[in-house]
Amino acid sequence: MSAPLPRLLYLFGLVNLVIGTAAFMNAGLLVPMAQTFGVGVGAVGQATTLYSLATALLAPAFLVATAGLAPRVALALALALFATGNLVTALAQDLTVLLAARVLMGCGSAATALMAGLAVAVAPVERRAQALSIVFVGMSLSYVTGIPLATWVGLGWGWRLPVWAAVVLTLLAALALWKALPTARASVSGPSLSGAIVLLRQRAVLSVFVLTLVYFIAIFSVFSYMGPVLKSLRPLEPAALSAVISVFGVAGVIGTLSGGRAADRWGPRRSLTLSLSGLSLCLLALPLTAGNLLAMVAVLMVWGVSGFSMMAPQQVRLAQLAGPQTPLALSLNNSMLYLGIALGAAVGGVALAHLEARHLPWVGAPFALAALAWMRWSTRPD
């Protein structure tokens, strides 16, 4: 019988729920924020782009800079940066200050990689994927609960209120982790610049990063424009559109958890093959559901499960390859994730200038198929 998973993992999941909500709730609050700063909605939308780039570039640097500190100290510093970014956002009077705040938040998002590294360290080897899925299910839940709730509060009582709530919740998360984690310092073999160089010289590690980048391009070339895509497939009232997107989020939660179990049971290669195959088929099938609401929702649910089930197997592969550099490897993988989001949005935007929105999934499908082919080739037995 397998050893039980530490309760600490569930705390990590809750902290990621706070981080995911605070990082992306501005998507539902763009209009009132733009009115406050006297700029266009597109300008405020760049806050998400800047957060993604800061996460990709600064979070790994934070891990290297804090190597050797006790885990609870490094996490406290990361969450303090994240809370400060939210505080500056809540006080911001112009767009420049808002964008600077998002850079602070992106650096503080290194907390996610730190928690993932700790999860790998404390979980039984045979259940590492499940452990990571629990840690990251908080991110999936933010799309189902945190972000819709923050949007509702922000639209009803002002966009600054949920940001202030994020400040408080982040500080409470830091306090909870401080009490839950031991005082011992990290091993001297933790993340380092030399370790980063070693990682980036490993072909197997680079292949994981490439896969993450390509499949997030596939997903976000479509998901970034989900509203127009769904409306072009089936005219929907705002409430119905929100409900459909929430169903997709619920499927994502199921996928996050089931992906961990599948990776532990069948191994990362088989579980990734199943996930990428499902994603590819869904992107090919979605435009064919035009006019059929039930078929559209069914395809979206399978897409949600398939798309979100890939992170745990990917992270287990990195943990197996990176050893003591696991937190840094996970952070660099997170960098590929955010670069994939940015590139996917760019690809989808260019495609929309030439295609109807309902055909956009066919733009993402070749990337999903390329990711499947790359994974099968790069993990083939020698």
C-alpha positions in Angstrom: 0.0 0.0 0.0 1.4 3.4 -1.0 2.4 5.9 1.7 -0.1 8.8 2.2 0.7 12.1 0.6 1.8 14.9 3.0 -0.9 17.4 3.9 1.5 20.1 3.1 0.8 19.5 -0.6 -2.8 20.7 -0.1 -1.5 23.9 1.4 0.7 24.4 -1.7 -2.4 23.9 -3.8 -4.3 26.6 -1.9 -1.4 29.0 -2.3 -1.4 28.4 -6.0 -5.1 29.2 -6.1 -4.3 32.6 -4.6 -1.4 33.2 -7.0 -3.4 32.1 -10.1 -6.4 34.3 -9.1 -4.3 37.4 -8.4 -2.2 36.9 -11.6 -5.1 36.6 -14.1 -8.1 38.2 -12.5 -7.4 41.4 -14.4 -8.7 39.7 -17.5 -12.2 40.2 -16.3 -11.6 43.7 -15.0 -10.0 45.3 -18.1 -12.8 47.8 -18.8 -13.0 49.4 -15.3 -9.2 49.4 -15.0 -8.9 51.1 -18.4 -11.4 53.7 -17.4 -9.5 54.4 -14.2 -6.2 54.9 -16.0 -7.7 56.7 -19.0 -6.2 54.3 -21.5 -7.5 51.7 -23.9 -8.4 48.2 -22.9 -5.6 46.8 -25.1 -3.1 48.9 -23.1 -4.2 47.5 -19.8 -4.2 44.0 -21.3 -0.4 44.3 -21.7 -0.3 43.8 -17.9 -0.8 40.1 -18.5 1.9 40.1 -21.3 4.4 41.8 -19.0 3.5 39.4 -16.1 4.1 36.5 -18.4 7.5 37.8 -19.5 8.6 38.7 -16.0 7.6 35.2 -14.8 9.6 33.6 -17.7 12.7 35.7 -17.2 12.9 36.8 -13.5 11.4 33.8 -11.6 14.4 31.5 -12.5 16.8 34.3 -11.6 15.1 34.6 -8.2 15.6 30.9 -7.6 19.3 31.2 -8.3 19.6 34.3 -6.1 17.9 32.6 -3.1 19.7 29.3 -3.4 21.0 28.1 0.0 18.2 29.8 2.0 15.8 27.8 4.0 12.8 26.9 1.9 10.4 28.8 4.1 12.7 31.9 3.8 12.8 31.7 0.0 9.1 31.2 -0.2 8.4 34.1 2.2 10.6 36.4 0.1 8.8 35.3 -3.1 5.4 35.8 -1.7 6.4 39.1 -0.2 7.4 40.2 -3.7 4.1 38.9 -5.0 2.1 40.7 -2.3 4.0 43.9 -2.9 3.2 43.7 -6.6 -0.5 43.4 -5.7 -0.2 46.3 -3.2 1.4 48.6 -5.8 -1.4 47.5 -8.2 -4.1 48.5 -5.6 -2.5 51.9 -5.2 -1.6 52.5 -8.8 -2.8 55.8 -10.3 -1.4 55.3 -13.8 -0.5 52.5 -16.3 3.2 52.8 -15.8 2.9 52.0 -12.1 0.6 49.1 -12.9 3.0 47.6 -15.3 5.9 47.9 -12.8 3.7 46.1 -10.3 3.2 43.2 -12.6 7.0 42.8 -13.0 7.2 42.4 -9.2 4.4 39.8 -9.3 6.1 37.9 -12.0 9.3 37.7 -10.0 7.4 36.6 -6.9 5.7 33.8 -8.9 8.9 31.9 -8.3 7.0 30.6 -5.3 5.1 28.2 -7.6 8.4 26.5 -8.7 9.7 26.4 -5.1 6.5 24.6 -3.9 6.7 22.2 -6.8 10.3 21.4 -5.9 9.4 20.8 -2.3 6.5 18.6 -3.4 8.9 16.3 -5.3 11.2 16.2 -2.3 8.5 15.2 0.3 6.3 12.9 -1.8 6.9 9.1 -2.2 8.8 8.5 -5.5 6.0 6.4 -6.9 3.4 9.2 -6.3 5.4 12.3 -7.4 3.0 13.0 -10.3 0.0 12.9 -8.0 1.8 15.2 -5.6 2.5 17.7 -8.3 -1.1 17.5 -9.6 -2.3 18.5 -6.1 0.1 21.4 -6.0 -1.0 22.7 -9.4 -4.7 22.0 -9.2 -4.9 25.4 -7.4 -4.0 27.1 -10.7 -6.8 25.2 -12.4 -9.3 26.0 -9.7 -8.5 29.7 -10.0 -10.2 29.6 -13.5 -13.3 28.0 -12.0 -13.6 29.8 -8.7 -11.1 32.5 -7.9 -11.1 34.5 -11.2 -14.9 34.5 -11.6 -15.4 35.5 -8.0 -12.8 38.3 -8.3 -14.4 39.5 -11.5 -17.9 39.6 -9.8 -16.6 41.5 -6.8 -14.5 43.9 -9.0 -17.3 44.8 -11.3 -19.7 45.3 -8.4 -17.6 47.1 -5.9 -14.6 48.4 -7.8 -11.6 46.6 -9.3 -9.3 47.5 -6.5 -11.2 45.5 -3.9 -10.2 42.0 -5.1 -6.6 43.3 -5.5 -6.6 44.3 -1.8 -8.0 40.9 -1.0 -5.1 39.3 -3.0 -2.6 41.3 -0.8 -4.1 40.0 2.4 -4.5 36.4 1.1 -0.9 36.3 -0.2 0.4 37.5 3.2 -1.7 34.9 5.0 -0.3 32.2 2.6 3.2 33.3 3.4 2.5 33.1 7.2 0.9 29.6 6.8 3.9 28.3 4.8 6.4 29.9 7.3 4.7 27.9 10.1 4.4 24.7 8.1 7.9 24.4 6.8 11.0 23.5 8.7 13.8 26.0 9.6 16.5 23.9 8.0 18.6 25.5 5.3 18.5 24.2 1.7 21.2 21.8 0.5 24.3 23.5 -0.9 23.5 21.7 -4.2 20.4 23.7 -4.8 19.7 26.0 -7.7 22.7 27.8 -9.1 23.9 29.5 -12.3 26.3 26.6 -13.0 23.4 24.3 -12.4 21.3 26.2 -14.9 24.1 25.8 -17.5 24.3 22.1 -16.8 20.5 21.8 -17.3 20.5 23.7 -20.6 23.2 21.4 -21.9 21.1 18.3 -21.4 19.3 17.2 -24.5 16.5 15.4 -22.6 15.8 18.5 -20.5 15.7 20.7 -23.5 13.2 18.4 -25.2 10.9 18.7 -22.2 11.1 22.5 -22.5 10.4 22.4 -26.2 7.3 20.2 -25.7 5.9 22.6 -23.1 6.5 25.6 -25.4 4.8 24.0 -28.4 1.8 22.5 -26.7 1.0 25.8 -24.9 1.2 27.6 -28.3 -1.3 25.0 -29.5 -3.7 25.7 -26.6 -3.4 29.4 -26.3 -3.6 30.2 -30.0 -7.2 29.2 -29.5 -7.9 29.7 -25.8 -6.8 33.4 -25.9 -9.8 34.0 -28.2 -12.2 31.5 -26.7 -15.1 33.9 -26.5 -15.1 34.8 -30.2 -14.5 31.1 -31.1 -17.4 29.9 -29.1 -19.8 32.6 -30.3 -18.9 31.8 -33.9 -19.7 28.2 -33.3 -23.0 28.8 -31.5 -24.5 32.2 -30.6 -24.5 32.5 -26.8 -25.7 35.0 -24.3 -23.0 36.3 -21.8 -24.3 34.1 -19.0 -24.3 31.0 -21.2 -20.8 31.8 -22.5 -19.5 32.1 -18.9 -21.1 28.8 -18.0 -19.5 27.0 -21.0 -16.1 28.5 -20.1 -16.6 27.4 -16.5 -17.3 23.9 -17.6 -14.1 24.0 -19.5 -12.4 25.1 -16.2 -14.0 22.2 -14.3 -12.7 19.8 -16.9 -9.2 21.4 -16.5 -9.4 20.6 -12.7 -10.3 17.0 -13.5 -7.4 16.8 -16.1 -4.9 18.2 -13.6 -5.7 15.6 -11.0 -6.1 12.7 -13.5 -2.9 13.5 -15.3 -1.0 13.0 -12.1 -2.6 9.6 -11.5 -2.1 8.5 -15.1 1.6 9.4 -15.0 2.2 7.5 -11.8 0.3 4.5 -13.1 1.4 4.3 -16.8 4.5 6.5 -16.9 4.9 10.0 -18.4 5.4 8.8 -22.0 2.1 6.9 -22.2 0.1 9.5 -20.3 1.5 12.3 -22.5 0.7 10.3 -25.6 -2.9 10.0 -24.5 -3.2 13.7 -23.5 -1.6 15.1 -26.7 -3.7 12.8 -28.9 -6.9 13.9 -27.1 -5.9 17.6 -27.5 -5.1 17.2 -31.2 -8.4 15.4 -31.9 -10.4 18.1 -30.0 -8.8 20.9 -31.9 -9.6 19.2 -35.2 -13.2 18.4 -34.1 -14.2 21.6 -32.5 -15.0 23.6 -35.7 -17.2 20.7 -36.8 -19.5 21.2 -33.8 -20.9 24.5 -35.2 -24.6 24.8 -34.3 -24.6 21.9 -31.9 -24.2 23.0 -28.3 -24.0 19.6 -26.7 -21.3 18.4 -29.1 -19.4 21.7 -28.6 -19.5 21.3 -24.8 -18.5 17.6 -25.0 -15.4 18.4 -27.1 -14.5 21.3 -24.8 -14.6 19.0 -21.8 -12.4 16.4 -23.4 -10.1 19.3 -24.4 -10.0 20.6 -20.9 -9.1 17.2 -19.4 -6.5 16.4 -22.1 -4.9 19.9 -22.1 -4.6 20.2 -18.3 -3.4 16.6 -17.7 0.0 17.2 -19.3 1.7 19.3 -16.7 2.2 16.7 -14.0 3.9 14.1 -16.4 6.1 16.9 -17.8 7.2 17.9 -14.3 7.9 14.3 -13.2 10.1 13.9 -16.3 12.0 17.0 -15.2 12.3 15.8 -11.6 13.8 12.6 -12.9 16.3 14.4 -15.0 17.2 17.4 -12.9 17.9 16.0 -9.4 18.9 18.8 -7.0 18.2 21.3 -9.7 14.5 20.4 -9.9 13.1 23.7 -8.6 15.1 25.6 -11.2 14.1 23.1 -13.9 10.5 23.5 -13.0 10.8 27.3 -13.1 12.4 27.2 -16.5 9.6 24.9 -17.7 7.2 27.5 -16.3 9.1 30.1 -18.4 8.4 28.0 -21.5 4.7 27.8 -20.4 4.4 31.6 -20.3 6.3 32.1 -23.5 4.0 29.6 -25.1 1.0 31.6 -23.9 2.4 34.8 -25.4 3.4 33.2 -28.7 0.1 31.3 -28.9 -1.9 34.6 -28.4 0.3 36.2 -31.2 -0.3 33.3 -33.6 -4.0 33.3 -33.0 -4.2 37.0 -33.4 -2.5 36.9 -36.8 -4.7 34.0 -37.9 -7.9 35.9 -36.9 -7.0 38.5 -39.5 -7.4 35.9 -42.2 -9.8 33.3 -40.8 -13.2 33.1 -39.2 -13.0 32.6 -35.5 -14.6 29.2 -35.7 -11.7 27.9 -37.7 -9.1 29.0 -35.2 -8.8 25.5 -33.6 -7.5 24.3 -36.9 -4.6 26.7 -36.5 -3.8 25.2 -33.1 -4.1 21.6 -34.2 -0.8 21.5 -36.2 1.0 22.6 -33.1 -0.6 19.9 -31.0 0.2 17.3 -33.6 3.8 18.6 -33.7 4.0 18.4 -29.9 2.8 14.8 -30.1 5.3 13.9 -32.7 8.1 15.6 -30.9 7.3 13.9 -27.6 7.2 10.4 -29.3 10.5 11.1 -31.1 12.4 12.7 -28.2 11.4 9.9 -25.7 11.9 7.0 -28.0 14.0 4.1 -26.6 17.6 4.2 -27.6 
